[in-house]
């Protein structure tokens, strides 16, 4: 008898859970376009607000200062710099007497203090948040506390003057032992017209930023703001053509459960909500040098909702838009990787030979 009662109770519980799940799905499906856009853009703004308060954001948004490209024009590495060549634990300890004279890296900046199959570098945070000091060899910086740590678990740099590049970086960052997030970058290039790149920074709290691009007869660029690997905002553009004669073939913008698409030969912009093409709601893309409504292109999107009201995308995500553009630019240019991680790795490489 007790067993039957238990089975009945379990059945009622499962039925209630199932009904609740169906109700939630039905509510999401029946939600109007205006409500979905409002909810989704609020999630984007909240995510970027949380990200912008982190030290990881400060690291990733570094994009200016008295630094230079770490690989000078005409520089050629006879061998690739792999992780095995620079693996170990290093502390920032400036030595003004160079072991091997090199115009770009005249001083030994790091002393090897331990062994590791990773490249672990401890240095003062001043040299990270003010990268100019890393390149200026200020003797007084040697007494600063090495409270910032870069831990590279994968690294490979091959470059020559023929614009051939093979690059990989996977590295985590900590400040005084606190996790700041991690980089994951891959790039390859055989010529100016044959390049691919994928760059991701994962923040604490489950948020991440991802950019990818590819050049060639088919050129692609994309951006995504993710929460627990689920896209909050995603934008991609596809171009076709050779040389500078490239034409946009497809544009795709995803805002949560809403997708806005413009394809080659399609007169109108298609708007999908939960995968269903909207008949009343719609969008209009306005191309203008002054528009700032999207991440990659100079354009804005005018959304028309079921009730006939309109709203610009730039207005809906204006709190987050400038910060997102800064992060995407920094990731796309590989600023932190080139001006800090590569600079450190090459300094260690040259001064260990």
N, C-alpha and C positions, 0 to 999 in steps of 0.2 A: 504493500500500500504506500509506504513511504517512498519506495522507488518510483511508483507511478506519479506521485505528487511532485517529486523532484524533476522527473522528465517533463511534466506539464509546465512547471515553473520555468525550466530551461527553454522550452518551446516558446512560451510567452515572451521571455526575455529576448530571444533571438528574433522573434517577430517584431518586437518593439524596436530593436536595433535596426532591423532591415527597413522598417517603415520610416524610421528617423533618417536613415541614409538616403532613401528614395526621396523623402521630403527635402533634404538638403540639396540633392542633385536637381530636383525639380525647381527649387527656389533659385539655384544658380542659373539653370537653363532659361527660366522665365524672367530673370532679371533684365530690365531694359538696358539698351546700349549706354544711355546716359549714366545709369547707376553703376554699370560695370566700369566705365571709363573713370568715374569719380573714385571708385574703390581702388582700382588698379593704380591710378596716378598718386593717390594718397599713400599706397604701399611703396611706390618708387621714392617719393619725397621722404618718407620715414626712413627708408633704407639708407639713402644718401646722407641724411642728417646724422644717423648713427655712425656711418662710415667716416664722415668728416670730422668726428670727434676723436678718432683714433690716431695713434702715432703712426700706424701703417699708412694712413692717408697722407700724413706729412712726408713720409718717405717717398711714396709713389708720386706725389705732386711736385717733387723736386724737378725743375726744368729750366733753371736759370742760374747764373753765377759765373764767376771768372774761371770756367773750366773749358777744356778743349776736347775734341774727339781724341780718344785714347789711341786710336790707330791713325798715325799720320800718313798723309799721301806719300805713296812710294814705298812704305814700309812693307817688308815681306818676311814672314816667318818661315824659316827653313823646315821647321817641323810644326805640326799642330801642337797647341798647348792643351794637353789632356789633364783630367783630374789626377791621374797617377803621377804626373810630373810636379804637381804643386800640392799634393795631399800632405796634411799635417796640421798641427795647431800652431798658430802664429799670434804674437802679441805686437802691437804697434810699439816700436822702439827705434826712433830715428837715428841713423848712423850717417853722418855727413861725409864719411870717407868711403867713396865708392869702391867696391871690389872690381867691378867691370865698368869701364866708362861707357856710357850710352847717353846720347844727347837728350832723349826723352825721359829716361829713368836713371838719373845720375846717382841717386842715393838709395841705400837700403832702408826701407821704411818698417820692415817687419822682421822680427827675430823668431825663429822656429823654437818652440818651447815644448813640443810633444809630438807624438806620432798619432796618425789617424788615417783611415781610408777615405776621409772627407777633407775638404779644405775648410778649416775652422779659423776664423780671423777675429781677434778681439781688438777693438780700437775705440777711441773716444767718440761719443756721440756728436761732438762738435764737428768732427770731420765728415759726418754723414749729413747732418742738417745744414751745414755750411761747407759744401764740397770744395770750395775754393781753397780752404785750408789744407785739404788732403793733397792738393797739387802744388802748394806753395813752400813746403818744407820749412815750417817755422819751428825752430829749435825748442821754444818754450812749450810747444804742444806735447813734447815727449814726457812731461810730468803729469799730464792729464790722466784721469782714470779710464781704463779700457772697459767701459760699461756697455758697449754695443757689440753684438756678435753676429757675424754672417756665417752660416753653416751651409756650404755647398755640397750636396750629395751627388750632383752630376754637373760636369763642366767640360766643354770642348770648344776651342776657338781655333779655326783655321781661316786665314785671310791672306790674299795676295793682291798686288796692284792691278790684276786683271779683273777685279770685282768679284772674285770667287770667294764665297763665304760659306762655312759650315759651322753653326753655332748651337750650343745647348747650354742651358743653365737651369738647375733646380736648386733653390736656396731658401732657407728659412732665416728669419730675422728675430732677434730678441734684444731687449733693452733692460739692463739690470735683472736679467732672468725672465722678464715678462715677454710672452709671445706677441709679436707684431704682425705675423702673417708670413706668406711665402710667395716667391716667384716661380713660375714655370714657363720657360721661353725656349722656342726652337725657331731657327731661321736658316734658310739656305738660299744661295744665289749663285747662278752661273753667268749671268749678265744682267744689265739693267732691265731687260724685258723678260727675265726669267727668275723671279724671286717669290719666295713664300715665307710667311711668318705667322706664328701663333704665340701670343703672349697673354699670360694670365697672372693675376695677383689675387690671392685668397686672403681675405681679412679675417680677423677673429669675429666670432658671432655668426659664422656661416655664410657671409656675403663674399662675393667674388666679382671681378671685372675681367672680361675676356675680349680680346681683339684678334682678328685674323685678317690677313690680306694676301693676295696673290696677283702677280702681274703676268702678262702674256697675251695671246690672242683673246683669251677669256680672262678678264680681270675681275677680282672679287674683293670686297671689303665687308667686314661685319663687326658688330659690337654686341655684347650682352652684359647685362647686370643680372646676376644670379643670386638667389637665396636658397641655400641647401641644394644647389645644382638645378633649381627650377628657375626659368627666366622670368624676371619681373619686367624687363624691357629688353627688346632685341631688335636690331636694325641691320639689314644687309642690302647691298647693292651689287648688281652684276652688270659688267660692261663687256661689249664685244667690239672687235676691230683691231687694227694694227697700228703701231706707232702712237702718234698723238690723235689719230682719227678714231676715237673710241666713242661709242654711243651707249647710253644706258638702255639695257634690255629688260631689267626687272628691278623693282624696288619693293622691299618687304619690311614692314614695321609691326612688331608684336608688342602689345601692351597688356600683359596678363592674358586673359582669355579673348582678347580682341586682336584681330589681325587686319592690317591695311596693306593692300597689294596694288601695285601698278606694273603691268607687264607690257611688253612690246606689242603694239597693234591693238591694245585695249583702250577705247576712248575714255571710259570712266574708271574711277578708282573703285576697287571692290573692297567692301568691309565685311569681315566675318566675325560673328560672335559665337563662341563655342563650336566653331567649324561650320556654322550656318550662314549663308550669304544673306545680308540684311537688305530688305526691300525698301524700307523707309529711311533708316539712318544711312549716312554716307560720309564722304570726306572729299576734300579738294586740296591738292598739293599746290602751293604757291611758291614758285621759284623766284628768288630774289637775293641779291648780294647782301641785303640787310637782314634777311631772315635768319633766325637762330633756333628754330623750333625742333630741329633734329640734330643728331650727333655728328654725322659725317658731312652732310651736304648743306649748302646755303638754301634752306627751304623751310617753310612752315606748313603745318597741316591744319586746315579748317574743318572741324568735325561738325556734322549736322546730326542732331539727335531725333528720336522718334516724335518728340513734341514740337519739332520745327526750330528749336533754339540751336545756336551755334556757339562754338568755343574753339579758340586756337590752342593747339598742343603746347606751344611755347608758354602760354599763360598757365596751363594746368601743371606743368612741371618746371615752372620758372625758378623755384627755389633750388632745384637740383641740377638744372641744365648746365650752368656754367661750371660747376664742380665736375660733372660727368665729362664735359669736353676736355677739361684739364687732365683728368685721369686717362682718358683715351689717348690724348696727344702724348703724354708721358710714356704710356705703354707702347704706343706705336713707334715712338722714337727710341725706345729702349734706353732711356736716359740713365736710369739708375744702373742698369747692367753695363753700359758702355763707360760711363764716367766714374763709376765707383768699383763695381766688382771686377771688370776687366782691367782697370788700372791697377788694382791690388794684385790680381793674378799675374799680370805681365811683370810687375815689379818683382814679385817673388820669383818668377821664372828666370828673368835676366840676372838677378843677383844670387841665384843658386847654382849657376853654371861655372 
